[in-house]
Amino acid sequence: FRFAMQNGPQPDLEMGSMLEEIREISLKLAQEGAYLECISLHEKAVRIKTRLYGAESESVMMEQMEIAHFYNKVATHILHRADGPVQISHQEVEQVKKYLKMCEILTEPHPAVPEDRRLSIRSTMYNNLTCLHKKDGKHRIALQYAHKALKLQKKHGMLEDQAASLLNMCALNSTLGKHQLALTNVRAAIDVVLALEEQRFQHDTIMLQEQGKVVPDTKDKIYYAPLQVMCYTNMGTEHEHLKQWPECLEAYQVAYQLSFMAMGADHPLTVRCKQSFVEVYKKTENRVEEARRKAAKKVVVTPTDTLHDLALHTHRKALFRSGQKSIPKRQAQSIGASAEAYTNTLLHNLSVHHRP
């Protein structure tokens, strides 16, 4: 194989065998995460196919799409690694910029390349550029790329990519202090994810009908649980910034319920969601004391001034919507049912398995 690659093109049959071997090796390397080696192999395939079919042939263009795809993969790997304890270096930042620039060049419109394939790669490239500039502290530039990505994704119906772009915009607007706008972004992301859920459910329903199997009356499966959990967690964070405590508690609780049902009580994401709820609950304890002082001075207390109403509001909206059997209203409002007792009941519900 090395001898053939070093000594130029061989007869068509032998070159076809070489291309097949390149494809098989590339698949194995991709599974191992060796994306740069994949790029090197596909560049060799481009040289072979250019001699066989011409530089503008469909076969060559599709190989270039594979190279662009792997440039995205390398960039995504480096950027995601920066989310952990190891930060990317300045050299790696420059490498990512170089890879994404190559990706942009390779995904220019061409009549031999299917638009859906080209635009899918370019959409991921825009999201990677958003993350790159966000990590580099250039939030406004990052927002520009997020808007570019979202515009492209909306035009071509890329729902899953839209959710990622909207969450990026939410995080960026939150960093810039635009929490109301960030809340709008995350609400839009939730709408997109719910549309994805419905799309998948309808697809599975059709498949079951074609196979002659029983179609369930209700939708029990959550297809995009991690994405939904991320959305509701971000929503809770933005409500927390805006000091909208009932809505904040509700969002964190829904995030917990989804994570609990899809990934289990011990999953790190589930634990974080529960912790977020508890932390916000503790923050509201001071509001209870303030409400008591006001009551002692015979000052009128508004509904949101007591933890009782925070808990009741959350219970009515989030738990009722989840399908859980609700606690009788009179239990919460009866004489002697304190705010602490009611809220502790709500917290206890977080450890009970129920549907979101």
C-alpha positions as CSV (number, residue, x, y, z in Angstrom):
1,F,0.0,0.0,0.0
2,R,2.8,2.4,0.9
3,F,4.8,1.5,-2.2
4,A,1.7,2.1,-4.4
5,M,1.1,5.5,-2.8
6,Q,4.7,6.6,-3.2
7,N,5.0,5.5,-6.8
8,G,2.0,7.3,-8.2
9,P,-1.1,6.0,-9.9
10,Q,-1.3,2.3,-11.0
11,P,-3.8,0.7,-13.3
12,D,-7.5,1.4,-12.5
13,L,-8.1,-1.9,-10.8
14,E,-5.2,-1.5,-8.4
15,M,-6.1,2.1,-7.7
16,G,-9.7,1.1,-7.0
17,S,-8.4,-1.4,-4.4
18,M,-6.2,1.3,-2.9
19,L,-9.2,3.6,-2.5
20,E,-11.2,0.9,-0.9
21,E,-8.4,0.3,1.6
22,I,-8.1,4.0,2.3
23,R,-11.9,4.0,3.1
24,E,-11.6,1.0,5.5
25,I,-8.6,2.4,7.3
26,S,-10.3,5.8,7.6
27,L,-13.4,4.3,9.2
28,K,-11.2,2.5,11.8
29,L,-9.2,5.6,12.6
30,A,-12.4,7.7,12.9
31,Q,-13.7,5.3,15.5
32,E,-10.5,5.8,17.5
33,G,-10.7,9.6,17.2
34,A,-7.6,9.9,15.0
35,Y,-9.2,12.6,12.8
36,L,-5.9,14.1,11.5
37,E,-4.8,10.8,10.2
38,C,-8.2,10.5,8.5
39,I,-7.7,13.8,6.8
40,S,-4.3,12.7,5.5
41,L,-5.8,9.5,4.0
42,H,-8.6,11.4,2.3
43,E,-6.1,13.9,0.9
44,K,-4.3,10.9,-0.7
45,A,-7.7,9.7,-2.0
46,V,-8.3,13.1,-3.6
47,R,-5.0,12.9,-5.4
48,I,-5.8,9.5,-6.8
49,K,-9.3,10.4,-7.8
50,T,-8.2,13.6,-9.4
51,R,-5.9,11.6,-11.7
52,L,-8.7,9.1,-12.4
53,Y,-11.7,11.3,-12.8
54,G,-10.6,15.0,-12.9
55,A,-10.4,17.7,-10.3
56,E,-14.0,18.9,-10.7
57,S,-15.6,15.4,-10.6
58,E,-18.3,14.5,-8.1
59,S,-16.1,11.8,-6.6
60,V,-13.3,14.3,-5.8
61,M,-15.8,16.8,-4.4
62,M,-17.3,14.3,-2.1
63,E,-13.8,13.3,-0.8
64,Q,-13.3,17.0,-0.1
65,M,-16.5,17.0,1.9
66,E,-15.1,14.2,4.0
67,I,-12.0,16.2,4.6
68,A,-14.1,19.2,5.7
69,H,-16.1,16.9,8.0
70,F,-12.9,15.7,9.7
71,Y,-11.6,19.3,10.1
72,N,-14.8,20.0,12.0
73,K,-14.3,16.9,14.1
74,V,-10.8,17.9,15.1
75,A,-12.0,21.4,16.0
76,T,-14.9,20.1,18.0
77,H,-12.6,17.7,19.9
78,I,-10.2,20.5,20.9
79,L,-13.0,22.9,21.9
80,H,-14.8,20.3,24.0
81,R,-11.6,19.4,25.7
82,A,-11.4,23.0,26.9
83,D,-14.6,22.4,28.9
84,G,-12.7,20.2,31.3
85,P,-9.7,20.8,33.6
86,V,-7.2,21.1,30.7
87,Q,-7.4,24.5,28.9
88,I,-6.5,24.7,25.2
89,S,-3.2,26.5,24.4
90,H,-2.8,29.6,22.1
91,Q,-1.2,27.2,19.6
92,E,-4.3,25.0,19.6
93,V,-6.6,28.0,19.2
94,E,-4.6,29.0,16.1
95,Q,-4.9,25.4,14.8
96,V,-8.6,25.4,15.3
97,K,-8.9,28.7,13.3
98,K,-6.8,27.1,10.5
99,Y,-8.9,23.9,10.4
100,L,-12.2,25.9,10.3
101,K,-10.9,28.2,7.6
102,M,-10.0,25.1,5.5
103,C,-13.5,23.7,6.3
104,E,-15.0,27.0,5.0
105,I,-13.1,26.9,1.8
106,L,-14.0,23.2,1.1
107,T,-17.7,23.8,1.7
108,E,-18.1,26.5,-0.9
109,P,-21.1,25.8,-3.2
110,H,-20.3,23.4,-6.0
111,P,-22.8,21.7,-8.5
112,A,-21.3,18.3,-7.9
113,V,-21.9,18.4,-4.1
114,P,-25.4,17.7,-2.6
115,E,-26.5,20.9,-0.7
116,D,-27.8,19.1,2.4
117,R,-24.3,17.5,2.9
118,R,-22.4,20.7,2.3
119,L,-24.7,22.9,4.5
120,S,-24.7,20.3,7.3
121,I,-20.9,20.6,7.5
122,R,-21.0,24.4,7.3
123,S,-23.6,24.6,10.0
124,T,-21.3,22.6,12.4
125,M,-18.4,24.9,11.3
126,Y,-20.4,28.0,12.3
127,N,-21.2,26.5,15.7
128,N,-17.5,25.6,16.2
129,L,-16.6,29.2,15.3
130,T,-19.1,30.4,17.9
131,C,-17.5,28.2,20.6
132,L,-14.0,29.2,19.6
133,H,-14.7,33.0,19.9
134,K,-16.7,32.5,23.1
135,K,-13.7,30.7,24.7
136,D,-11.4,33.4,23.4
137,G,-13.5,36.0,25.2
138,K,-14.8,37.6,21.9
139,H,-18.5,37.3,22.8
140,R,-19.9,39.7,20.2
141,I,-18.1,38.0,17.4
142,A,-19.3,34.7,18.7
143,L,-22.9,36.0,18.6
144,Q,-22.4,37.0,15.0
145,Y,-21.5,33.4,14.1
146,A,-24.3,32.0,16.2
147,H,-26.8,34.2,14.2
148,K,-25.2,33.0,10.9
149,A,-25.6,29.4,12.0
150,L,-29.2,29.9,13.1
151,K,-30.2,31.7,9.9
152,L,-28.7,28.8,7.8
153,Q,-30.3,26.1,10.0
154,K,-33.8,27.8,9.9
155,K,-33.7,28.1,6.1
156,H,-32.9,24.5,5.6
157,G,-34.9,22.9,8.5
158,M,-31.9,21.7,10.6
159,L,-33.8,21.4,13.9
160,E,-31.1,19.7,16.0
161,D,-28.5,22.2,15.0
162,Q,-30.9,25.1,15.7
163,A,-31.2,23.9,19.3
164,A,-27.4,24.0,19.7
165,S,-27.2,27.5,18.2
166,L,-30.0,28.9,20.4
167,L,-28.3,27.5,23.5
168,N,-25.0,29.1,22.4
169,M,-26.8,32.4,22.0
170,C,-28.4,32.0,25.4
171,A,-25.0,31.5,27.0
172,L,-23.5,34.4,25.2
173,N,-26.3,36.9,25.9
174,S,-26.2,35.8,29.6
175,T,-22.5,36.5,29.7
176,L,-23.2,39.9,28.3
177,G,-25.8,40.5,31.0
178,K,-28.8,40.3,28.6
179,H,-30.7,37.8,30.7
180,Q,-34.2,38.6,29.2
181,L,-32.9,38.0,25.7
182,A,-31.1,34.8,26.9
183,L,-34.4,33.6,28.3
184,T,-36.0,34.2,24.9
185,N,-33.2,32.2,23.3
186,V,-33.7,29.2,25.6
187,R,-37.5,29.2,25.3
188,A,-37.0,29.1,21.5
189,A,-34.6,26.2,22.0
190,I,-37.2,24.3,24.1
191,D,-39.7,24.8,21.3
192,V,-37.3,23.3,18.8
193,V,-36.4,20.3,21.0
194,L,-40.1,19.6,21.6
195,A,-40.6,19.7,17.8
196,L,-37.7,17.2,17.5
197,E,-39.4,15.0,20.1
198,E,-42.7,15.0,18.2
199,Q,-40.9,14.4,14.9
200,R,-39.1,11.3,16.3
201,F,-42.3,10.1,17.9
202,Q,-44.3,10.3,14.7
203,H,-41.4,8.5,12.8
204,D,-41.5,5.7,15.4
205,T,-45.3,5.5,15.2
206,I,-45.2,5.0,11.4
207,M,-42.5,2.4,11.8
208,L,-44.6,0.4,14.3
209,Q,-47.6,0.6,12.1
210,E,-45.7,-0.6,9.1
211,Q,-44.4,-3.6,11.2
212,G,-48.0,-4.3,12.4
213,K,-47.1,-3.7,16.0
214,V,-49.2,-2.0,18.7
215,V,-48.7,1.8,18.8
216,P,-48.7,3.2,22.4
217,D,-51.5,5.6,23.3
218,T,-49.1,7.9,25.1
219,K,-45.5,9.0,24.4
220,D,-43.4,7.4,27.1
221,K,-40.0,7.7,25.5
222,I,-37.8,10.8,25.8
223,Y,-35.6,11.0,22.7
224,Y,-33.6,14.1,23.5
225,A,-33.4,14.0,27.3
226,P,-29.9,15.5,27.7
227,L,-30.8,18.4,25.4
228,Q,-34.0,19.0,27.2
229,V,-32.3,19.0,30.6
230,M,-29.7,21.5,29.3
231,C,-32.5,23.8,28.1
232,Y,-34.4,23.7,31.3
233,T,-31.2,24.1,33.4
234,N,-30.3,27.2,31.3
235,M,-33.9,28.5,31.7
236,G,-33.6,28.1,35.5
237,T,-30.3,30.0,35.5
238,E,-31.7,32.9,33.6
239,H,-34.8,33.1,35.9
240,E,-32.3,33.1,38.8
241,H,-30.4,36.0,37.3
242,L,-33.7,37.9,36.9
243,K,-34.7,36.9,40.5
244,Q,-37.9,35.2,39.2
245,W,-37.9,32.6,41.9
246,P,-41.1,30.6,41.2
247,E,-40.2,30.2,37.5
248,C,-36.6,29.4,38.5
249,L,-37.7,26.6,40.9
250,E,-40.1,25.2,38.2
251,A,-37.4,25.1,35.5
252,Y,-34.9,23.4,37.8
253,Q,-37.5,20.8,38.9
254,V,-38.5,20.0,35.3
255,A,-34.8,19.5,34.5
256,Y,-34.4,17.2,37.4
257,Q,-37.5,15.2,36.5
258,L,-36.3,14.7,32.9
259,S,-32.8,13.7,34.0
260,F,-34.0,11.4,36.7
261,M,-36.4,9.5,34.3
262,A,-33.9,9.3,31.4
263,M,-30.6,8.8,33.2
264,G,-31.3,7.7,36.7
265,A,-30.9,9.3,40.2
266,D,-27.1,8.8,40.4
267,H,-26.2,10.3,37.0
268,P,-24.0,13.5,37.5
269,L,-26.5,15.5,35.5
270,T,-29.4,14.4,37.7
271,V,-27.4,15.2,40.9
272,R,-26.5,18.7,39.6
273,C,-30.2,19.5,38.7
274,K,-31.3,18.5,42.2
275,Q,-28.5,20.6,43.7
276,S,-29.6,23.6,41.7
277,F,-33.1,23.3,43.0
278,V,-32.0,23.0,46.6
279,E,-29.7,25.9,46.3
280,V,-32.4,28.2,45.0
281,Y,-34.7,26.9,47.7
282,K,-32.2,27.9,50.4
283,K,-31.8,31.4,48.8
284,T,-35.5,31.9,49.4
285,E,-35.4,31.1,53.1
286,N,-34.3,34.7,53.8
287,R,-37.5,35.8,52.0
288,V,-39.6,33.8,54.5
289,E,-37.9,35.5,57.5
290,E,-38.5,38.9,55.8
291,A,-42.2,38.0,55.3
292,R,-42.6,37.1,59.0
293,R,-41.1,40.4,60.0
294,K,-43.4,42.3,57.8
295,A,-46.4,40.3,59.1
296,A,-45.3,41.1,62.7
297,K,-45.4,44.8,61.8
298,K,-48.8,44.3,60.1
299,V,-47.4,45.1,56.7
300,V,-49.3,43.6,53.8
301,V,-47.3,40.8,52.3
302,T,-47.5,40.1,48.5
303,P,-47.9,36.5,47.4
304,T,-44.3,36.2,46.1
305,D,-43.0,37.3,49.5
306,T,-43.5,33.8,51.1
307,L,-41.8,30.5,50.4
308,H,-45.3,28.9,50.8
309,D,-46.4,30.7,47.6
310,L,-43.2,29.9,45.8
311,A,-43.7,26.2,46.5
312,L,-47.4,26.3,45.7
313,H,-46.8,28.1,42.4
314,T,-44.1,25.6,41.4
315,H,-46.3,22.7,42.5
316,R,-49.3,23.8,40.5
317,K,-47.4,24.4,37.3
318,A,-44.6,21.9,37.2
319,L,-45.9,18.9,39.1
320,F,-49.4,19.1,37.7
321,R,-48.0,19.2,34.2
322,S,-45.8,16.2,35.0
323,G,-48.8,14.0,35.6
324,Q,-48.0,13.4,39.2
325,K,-50.9,13.0,41.6
326,S,-51.1,16.4,43.2
327,I,-51.2,17.1,46.9
328,P,-54.7,18.3,48.0
329,K,-54.8,22.1,47.8
330,R,-56.4,22.3,51.2
331,Q,-53.3,20.6,52.7
332,A,-51.1,23.5,51.6
333,Q,-53.6,26.2,52.6
334,S,-55.0,24.7,55.9
335,I,-54.4,26.4,59.2
336,G,-51.2,25.1,60.7
337,A,-49.7,23.9,57.3
338,S,-46.5,26.0,57.4
339,A,-44.5,27.1,54.5
340,E,-41.5,25.0,55.5
341,A,-43.7,21.8,55.8
342,Y,-45.2,22.3,52.4
343,T,-41.9,23.0,50.7
344,N,-40.3,20.0,52.4
345,T,-43.1,17.9,50.9
346,L,-42.1,19.3,47.5
347,L,-38.5,18.6,48.1
348,H,-39.4,15.0,49.1
349,N,-41.2,14.6,45.7
350,L,-37.9,15.1,44.0
351,S,-36.8,11.7,45.3
352,V,-39.9,10.0,44.1
353,H,-39.9,8.5,40.6
354,H,-42.7,10.1,38.5
355,R,-43.3,11.1,34.9
356,P,-42.1,14.5,33.7
